Amino acid sequence: MQPEDYQALVIPGGRAPEYIRTDPDVARIVHYFFEHGLPVGTICHGPQVPAALGLLRWACCAGPAARAVPRRRSRR
């Protein structure tokens, strides 16, 4: 995929972002859109991708909070 052929990027949610966020091609494409100031939309867990690449440092976004450690189940 050549990102210069597109005017915007949408990163969907679901489980995919946790797997694709380390892919070098995905990183190349996402970096291109951020570096050129093009629109990037993310849905649900989609912000994991630009966040993993350090691109959300100065961006404003909303979404589920990432957790470094999985939550423990309460014992009842």
N, CA and C atoms as an extended XYZ file, in Angstrom:
228
Properties=species:S:1:pos:R:3:atomname:S:1:resname:S:1:resid:I:1 pbc="F F F"
N         0.829       -1.173        0.000 N   MET     1
C         0.000        0.000        0.000 CA  MET     1
C         0.880        1.246        0.000 C   MET     1
N         0.526        2.188       -0.844 N   GLN     2
C         1.249        3.452       -0.889 CA  GLN     2
C         0.388        4.524       -0.223 C   GLN     2
N         0.766        5.001        0.967 N   PRO     3
C        -0.086        5.951        1.685 CA  PRO     3
C        -0.332        7.248        0.929 C   PRO     3
N         0.582        7.628        0.037 N   GLU     4
C         0.380        8.877       -0.708 CA  GLU     4
C        -0.806        8.797       -1.673 C   GLU     4
N        -1.328        7.601       -1.905 N   ASP     5
C        -2.508        7.430       -2.759 CA  ASP     5
C        -3.819        7.691       -2.014 C   ASP     5
N        -3.736        7.982       -0.701 N   TYR     6
C        -4.924        8.149        0.134 CA  TYR     6
C        -4.922        9.513        0.810 C   TYR     6
N        -6.115        9.976        1.166 N   GLN     7
C        -6.260       11.290        1.788 CA  GLN     7
C        -6.537       11.220        3.283 C   GLN     7
N        -6.883       10.046        3.795 N   ALA     8
C        -7.190        9.879        5.216 CA  ALA     8
C        -6.961        8.423        5.600 C   ALA     8
N        -6.856        8.190        6.890 N   LEU     9
C        -6.633        6.839        7.419 CA  LEU     9
C        -7.630        6.573        8.532 C   LEU     9
N        -8.247        5.398        8.511 N   VAL    10
C        -9.126        4.968        9.601 CA  VAL    10
C        -8.581        3.655       10.131 C   VAL    10
N        -8.352        3.612       11.435 N   ILE    11
C        -7.864        2.395       12.086 CA  ILE    11
C        -9.025        1.841       12.908 C   ILE    11
N        -9.583        0.704       12.505 N   PRO    12
C       -10.723        0.153       13.224 CA  PRO    12
C       -10.308       -0.471       14.551 C   PRO    12
N       -11.292       -0.749       15.359 N   GLY    13
C       -11.034       -1.333       16.680 CA  GLY    13
C       -11.071       -2.849       16.641 C   GLY    13
N       -11.559       -3.399       17.719 N   GLY    14
C       -11.570       -4.854       17.846 CA  GLY    14
C       -10.216       -5.344       18.345 C   GLY    14
N        -9.902       -6.568       18.011 N   ARG    15
C        -8.650       -7.164       18.484 CA  ARG    15
C        -7.455       -6.850       17.585 C   ARG    15
N        -7.712       -6.452       16.338 N   ALA    16
C        -6.629       -6.237       15.364 CA  ALA    16
C        -5.547       -5.276       15.846 C   ALA    16
N        -5.888       -4.115       16.441 N   PRO    17
C        -4.820       -3.177       16.808 CA  PRO    17
C        -3.736       -3.760       17.712 C   PRO    17
N        -4.112       -4.672       18.588 N   GLU    18
C        -3.085       -5.225       19.472 CA  GLU    18
C        -2.093       -6.097       18.710 C   GLU    18
N        -2.477       -6.585       17.537 N   TYR    19
C        -1.586       -7.415       16.724 CA  TYR    19
C        -0.852       -6.615       15.653 C   TYR    19
N        -1.515       -5.627       15.065 N   ILE    20
C        -0.884       -4.901       13.950 CA  ILE    20
C        -0.010       -3.746       14.408 C   ILE    20
N        -0.102       -3.355       15.667 N   ARG    21
C         0.647       -2.165       16.111 CA  ARG    21
C         2.151       -2.331       16.051 C   ARG    21
N         2.652       -3.557       15.940 N   THR    22
C         4.096       -3.786       15.848 CA  THR    22
C         4.548       -4.114       14.423 C   THR    22
N         3.628       -4.109       13.474 N   ASP    23
C         3.959       -4.425       12.089 CA  ASP    23
C         4.687       -3.240       11.438 C   ASP    23
N         5.846       -3.469       10.822 N   PRO    24
C         6.616       -2.372       10.221 CA  PRO    24
C         5.862       -1.632        9.114 C   PRO    24
N         5.075       -2.340        8.299 N   ASP    25
C         4.304       -1.673        7.245 CA  ASP    25
C         3.229       -0.771        7.836 C   ASP    25
N         2.581       -1.232        8.877 N   VAL    26
C         1.569       -0.410        9.540 CA  VAL    26
C         2.229        0.842       10.115 C   VAL    26
N         3.379        0.674       10.733 N   ALA    27
C         4.101        1.823       11.293 CA  ALA    27
C         4.437        2.833       10.202 C   ALA    27
N         4.910        2.360        9.059 N   ARG    28
C         5.264        3.235        7.939 CA  ARG    28
C         4.046        4.036        7.468 C   ARG    28
N         2.926        3.352        7.337 N   ILE    29
C         1.702        4.000        6.851 CA  ILE    29
C         1.184        5.018        7.855 C   ILE    29
N         1.114        4.640        9.128 N   VAL    30
C         0.582        5.542       10.158 CA  VAL    30
C         1.494        6.759       10.316 C   VAL    30
N         2.798        6.543       10.324 N   HIS    31
C         3.748        7.666       10.407 CA  HIS    31
C         3.534        8.648        9.256 C   HIS    31
N         3.319        8.128        8.063 N   TYR    32
C         3.117        8.988        6.898 CA  TYR    32
C         1.952        9.952        7.137 C   TYR    32
N         0.817        9.430        7.600 N   PHE    33
C        -0.357       10.275        7.799 CA  PHE    33
C        -0.131       11.316        8.886 C   PHE    33
N         0.528       10.925        9.953 N   PHE    34
C         0.804       11.892       11.026 CA  PHE    34
C         1.810       12.947       10.567 C   PHE    34
N         2.853       12.529        9.881 N   GLU    35
C         3.891       13.469        9.437 CA  GLU    35
C         3.377       14.472        8.405 C   GLU    35
N         2.377       14.093        7.621 N   HIS    36
C         1.827       14.974        6.595 CA  HIS    36
C         0.574       15.711        7.069 C   HIS    36
N         0.224       15.554        8.342 N   GLY    37
C        -0.921       16.261        8.893 CA  GLY    37
C        -2.252       15.851        8.280 C   GLY    37
N        -2.343       14.625        7.811 N   LEU    38
C        -3.572       14.127        7.205 CA  LEU    38
C        -4.505       13.562        8.278 C   LEU    38
N        -5.800       13.524        7.999 N   PRO    39
C        -6.745       13.020        9.001 CA  PRO    39
C        -6.524       11.548        9.325 C   PRO    39
N        -6.559       11.249       10.616 N   VAL    40
C        -6.461        9.874       11.092 CA  VAL    40
C        -7.624        9.651       12.054 C   VAL    40
N        -8.471        8.695       11.730 N   GLY    41
C        -9.579        8.338       12.605 CA  GLY    41
C        -9.325        6.981       13.224 C   GLY    41
N        -9.656        6.848       14.488 N   THR    42
C        -9.506        5.562       15.159 CA  THR    42
C       -10.808        5.221       15.858 C   THR    42
N       -11.129        3.954       15.889 N   ILE    43
C       -12.366        3.479       16.495 CA  ILE    43
C       -12.019        2.470       17.586 C   ILE    43
N       -12.690        2.609       18.716 N   CYS    44
C       -12.569        1.665       19.837 CA  CYS    44
C       -11.103        1.509       20.262 C   CYS    44
N       -10.486        0.369       19.980 N   HIS    45
C        -9.099        0.118       20.376 CA  HIS    45
C        -8.089        0.583       19.326 C   HIS    45
N        -8.560        1.215       18.264 N   GLY    46
C        -7.685        1.718       17.202 CA  GLY    46
C        -6.571        2.634       17.669 C   GLY    46
N        -6.805        3.486       18.698 N   PRO    47
C        -5.719        4.372       19.147 CA  PRO    47
C        -4.477        3.633       19.661 C   PRO    47
N        -4.598        2.331       19.907 N   GLN    48
C        -3.413        1.570       20.338 CA  GLN    48
C        -2.292        1.654       19.306 C   GLN    48
N        -2.657        1.749       18.033 N   VAL    49
C        -1.634        1.752       16.983 CA  VAL    49
C        -0.792        3.026       17.035 C   VAL    49
N        -1.386        4.216       16.900 N   PRO    50
C        -0.536        5.411       16.981 CA  PRO    50
C         0.075        5.606       18.375 C   PRO    50
N        -0.592        5.146       19.407 N   ALA    51
C        -0.032        5.270       20.760 CA  ALA    51
C         1.231        4.429       20.890 C   ALA    51
N         1.213        3.226       20.351 N   ALA    52
C         2.389        2.352       20.420 CA  ALA    52
C         3.564        2.939       19.639 C   ALA    52
N         3.253        3.788       18.661 N   LEU    53
C         4.305        4.414       17.853 CA  LEU    53
C         4.738        5.768       18.416 C   LEU    53
N         4.164        6.148       19.551 N   GLY    54
C         4.524        7.414       20.188 CA  GLY    54
C         3.962        8.635       19.475 C   GLY    54
N         2.887        8.466       18.718 N   LEU    55
C         2.347        9.558       17.922 CA  LEU    55
C         1.218       10.329       18.600 C   LEU    55
N         0.790        9.888       19.752 N   LEU    56
C        -0.325       10.563       20.421 CA  LEU    56
C         0.138       11.497       21.537 C   LEU    56
N         1.413       11.753       21.591 N   ARG    57
C         1.958       12.588       22.668 CA  ARG    57
C         1.241       13.927       22.773 C   ARG    57
N         0.984       14.608       21.656 N   TRP    58
C         0.346       15.920       21.678 CA  TRP    58
C        -1.052       15.885       21.077 C   TRP    58
N        -1.585       14.703       20.846 N   ALA    59
C        -2.910       14.587       20.246 CA  ALA    59
C        -3.988       14.471       21.325 C   ALA    59
N        -5.161       14.861       20.967 N   CYS    60
C        -6.308       14.737       21.864 CA  CYS    60
C        -7.161       13.581       21.353 C   CYS    60
N        -7.417       12.621       22.214 N   CYS    61
C        -8.244       11.491       21.799 CA  CYS    61
C        -8.988       10.939       23.005 C   CYS    61
N        -9.966       10.136       22.721 N   ALA    62
C       -10.746        9.483       23.780 CA  ALA    62
C       -10.798        8.000       23.471 C   ALA    62
N       -10.811        7.200       24.498 N   GLY    63
C       -10.879        5.757       24.292 CA  GLY    63
C       -10.624        5.030       25.592 C   GLY    63
N       -10.613        3.711       25.525 N   PRO    64
C       -10.379        2.918       26.735 CA  PRO    64
C        -8.946        3.116       27.239 C   PRO    64
N        -8.805        3.166       28.534 N   ALA    65
C        -7.470        3.331       29.124 CA  ALA    65
C        -6.680        2.040       28.960 C   ALA    65
N        -5.428        2.172       28.541 N   ALA    66
C        -4.556        1.000       28.419 CA  ALA    66
C        -4.049        0.615       29.802 C   ALA    66
N        -3.920       -0.649       30.005 N   ARG    67
C        -3.423       -1.135       31.290 CA  ARG    67
C        -2.139       -1.917       31.053 C   ARG    67
N        -1.131       -1.614       31.832 N   ALA    68
C         0.135       -2.324       31.709 CA  ALA    68
C         0.042       -3.710       32.340 C   ALA    68
N        -0.789       -3.831       33.351 N   VAL    69
C        -0.932       -5.102       34.065 CA  VAL    69
C        -2.400       -5.501       34.003 C   VAL    69
N        -2.684       -6.747       33.628 N   PRO    70
C        -4.084       -7.175       33.576 CA  PRO    70
C        -4.752       -7.069       34.948 C   PRO    70
N        -6.031       -6.755       34.932 N   ARG    71
C        -6.779       -6.675       36.183 CA  ARG    71
C        -6.936       -8.059       36.782 C   ARG    71
N        -6.919       -8.127       38.077 N   ARG    72
C        -7.148       -9.381       38.778 CA  ARG    72
C        -8.630       -9.537       39.002 C   ARG    72
N        -9.100      -10.735       38.858 N   ARG    73
C       -10.504      -10.993       39.130 CA  ARG    73
C       -10.746      -11.008       40.626 C   ARG    73
N       -11.856      -10.423       41.016 N   SER    74
C       -12.166      -10.409       42.441 CA  SER    74
C       -12.637      -11.797       42.852 C   SER    74
N       -12.258      -12.171       44.022 N   ARG    75
C       -12.660      -13.489       44.542 CA  ARG    75
C       -13.826      -13.297       45.490 C   ARG    75
N       -14.885      -13.911       45.171 N   ARG    76
C       -16.078      -13.811       46.031 CA  ARG    76
C       -16.455      -15.145       46.568 C   ARG    76
